Amino acid sequence: MEDGNRPGPPTRAGRVSEGLLIALDTATTTAVVALGDQSGSSRAETSWAAGYRHGEELLTRIDGLLAEQGAAVGDLTGIIVGTGPGAFTGLRVGLASAKGLAVGLGLPLVGVPTSLALMDAASRGLQAVASLALLVPAGPSDRVLVSDGSARLLPGGEDPDLEAGTLLLAVDLAGRAPEQSIRLGERAVDGLGAALLRMGAARLAAGARDDVGQLVPEYVTLPRGISRLSGEVAWSRGRQ
């Protein structure tokens, strides 16, 4: 994934003329920040290979993207954040940053499952597909399969059992998934920011608001010594 900004339409007098939504995602090794209008249309986006160091650049990237669009945090009207599944550290950084912005600015916050946003992005431009499934890493050897609204841990090299006609997209699994699935996953990550904006804007327009204290990430694994809390960790193995 190449780092880059996608410029939006010109603004009058160097400033935005209406409120903006911002979407953040740190569930994968590619961090994403996207700006859009209240209809969910994307204006600008930046993404970079964060690896597992999301906290080092996220806030700086947010400030930079706003500045390039002639905007400031005061122009934001809502916050959208990807909730995973993903790695422990990255998700904590993204959720904490989104919550901090929402509380500090008094703005509504909505979470969108990164898995659903990735599958939405992957489906754009495809011919009719029966269904999509997502495969993401869960540590150095395990993987998590997200399909039909549920998730299942695949220990070691266990292959996913998919229904006929299901397309598999794999994210952050170079060398651990079929090449076609990896390419589809890369395409999904490319469209992740726009998908989060579409889905988050629809929730906000419908009046949805997530409680800052109750919105939690979906981890695939937890570090040693961290206990699982009911409703917070969906998929974890050997970490209790």
N, C-alpha and C positions, 0 to 999 in steps of 0.2 A: 504494500500500500504506500503510495507516494504521498508525502506531505504536500498540502496545497490548500488554497482558499478558492472558493467558487464565488465570484462577485455577483452581487445582486443588482437590481435596476438602480439607475441614478436617483439620488434624493435631492430635494430642493434645498438650496442654501447649505448643502453639506450635512443636513440633518434628516432623520426619518420623519415622515409626515403622519405616522400612526404608530400605535403600540406594537411591540414585537414579542414573540415567543422565543424562548431559548430552550434547546434540547441538548442534554448531555448524556453521553454513554461511555462507561469505562468497564464494561463487562468483558471485552475482548482485549487482545494485546494492541489493537488499534483504537485509540481514543478518538472520540468524535464530539465536536461542538457545532451546532447548527442554529441559525437564526431564520425565523419565518414570520409571516404575518398571522393574524388571528384566524384566517381561513385554513391555515396549515400549509400554505404554499411556501416553499423554501426561497430564501433570499441569498443566503451565503452559508458556507460551511468550511470548516477546517478539520483535518484529521491528521494524525501522526502516529508513528510506530512508538507507542509508549512502553511496550514490553510489559514489565511489572513495576514500572516507575510512574504511575499515573499522577501521583501527587506532586511531582516535580515541576510540571508545566501547565496543569489544567487551568488554574486561575489566570495565569499569564496569557494563555491562549484565548480565554474568554474576553479579557480586556482588549487584546489585540484585534479580535474579530469585531467587537463592538466599535472600536475606533476606526477600523477600515470601512465600516458602513456608516460612519458619521453619527454613531449612536452612543448612548451611555446607559448605565444600569437603570437610570430613571425612565428610560423608554420601554423597559420590559413590562409586560402585563401578565405573564404567566411563565411557569417553569415546568419543563418536562424532563423526566429522567428515566433512563433504562434501568430496569431492576434485575436483569440477569436472565438465565443463570450465568454465573461467571466466577472468577477467582475472588478469594476473600479480600485481599488488599485493594484491588482495583475497584470493586463494587463499594467498599466502604468509603473510598475517596470520592467517587461520583455521588453517592447518596448524601454524604455529609456536605459536600459543596452545594448540591441542589437545595438541601434543607436550609443551609446557611443563607443562601440567596433568598429563598422564600420567606424565611422568618425576618431577615434583616430588611427586606424591601416590602414586607407585608403583602406578598403576592400568592396567588393560588398555585399549588403544586400537584401534579399528577404523575404517577408512575406508569410506565408501559413495559411489559415484559420484553426484554431484548430479543428473546426467542421469537416472539410473534412479529416483532418489527423486522427481524432478519428474514423470516419467511415471506412477509409481505413484500419486502424489497426484492427478494429472489424471484417472486412470481411475476413481477412486472416484465412485460414483453415476451413471456413464455407462451407457447401454445397451450391449449387446454391440458391441464394436469389434474389427475385424480386427487393427489394430495402431496404435501411436502413434509419432510422430517428434517430435523436439525441434529447434528452431531457435534459436541464440543468436548474439550479435554476436561478430565477430572483428575488432575495430578499427572505424574509422568507416564503412567501406564493405563489407567482407567479412562473411560469416556462416558458421557451422558447422552442418551438419545431422547430427544423431545419430539413427541408425535401425538396427534389427536388430543392435544390439551393435557397430556400427562408426560412424565419424565421417568426414565429408568436408567439405573447405573449399569454399565457394561464393564464388568471386571476384566482386566488384562486385554487380551486380544479377541474377546467375544465379538462376533459379528452381529450387527443389527438385524432383527427379523422384521422385514417390511412387507406390507401388502403389495400385491402386484399393482404397478402403475405409480407407486410412490417415488418421488424424486428425493434424493438425499443430498443435503448441503452440509459441508463440513467446514468448520471455522477453527483456525489455530491448530490444525492437525496435519501439517505437512509431513508426508511420509507415513502417516497413520490412518489414511483414508484413501478411497479411490480418487484418482486425479480429476475425474469429471466432477465429483462431489466437492473437491477442494476449489475448483474453478467457480462452481456455482456459489460456494461460500464466499469467495472473494468478491463476486458480483453483489452478493447480499450486503457485505460490509460496505461496499461503495455506496449503496443506497440506504444505509442505515439511518443517517441523519434525516433524510427526507421522509422516511417511513415513520420515524418517531414524531416528527412534526405533524404529519397527517393524522396519526392515531391519537396523539396527545391533544391536538387542537379539537378533534371531534369530541373527546371527553370533556374538555373545558367548555366547549360550546353547549354541551348538554347539561352543564351545571355541576359536573363532577369535581370534587376536591378531595385529595387524600390528606388524612391527618398526618402531620409531620412526625408525631410520636409513634404512629402505627405503621407507617410505610417502611417496609423492610426489604432487603435484598434477598435474592435467591442464590445461595451459594452452591457450588458443586462439591467442594470439600472445605474443611476447616483446618486451620493450623493445629498442631498438637497443643493440648492443654486448654483448648477453647471448647466449652460445652454447648450442646445444641439446645436451643430454646424453642418451645412449641410455637409453630407458626412462622418461625424465622428461617429455618434451614430445611430445605426440601430434600436435598440429596447429599448425604455424607456417609463415608464408610471408614470405619476404623479410627475415628477421631474423638471418641467419647472417653 
